[in-house]
Structure formats: C-alpha cells, structure tokens
Amino acid sequence: MSLREGAMALGASKSKAIFTVVIPAAKAGIVTGIMLNLARVAGETAPLLFTAFGNQFWSPGWISRHPRSP
C-alpha cells in the first residue's frame, strides 16, 4: 500500500503506479504462487493418471455399443 501511495504522491496515475511499482515489487511472490499451484495440480493429477493408465478394463464410453449387439 505504501509503494502505491508513494508513486501516486509523485504524480503517477493509479494504473501507472500499479504497473510500474506494485507489480515489479510483488513479482517474486506472484511467480512463487504460480509455481506452487502448478506443483499442486501435477501432484493431484499424477495418481489419477497412474490408476487410469494401469486399468486393464477400459470403458468403451456412454454412447458406443457393444460390438456384438445389433
């Protein structure tokens, strides 16, 4: 908040203050949050992939019919 107030006190507009002062100051935190979220997605998806690809009884789907049915 103080960074934004300081930039606006120097005459920068609100959007200019956000894009030139606040976002560069918060870039490390933003990148860390994105990386943690991607790691969480990968960690929760991996067990699903391993159990699905290890399944020997694949479902033909909802619409497809059995090959022997008329």
Long-range contacts (C-beta under 8 A, 24 or more apart in sequence): none
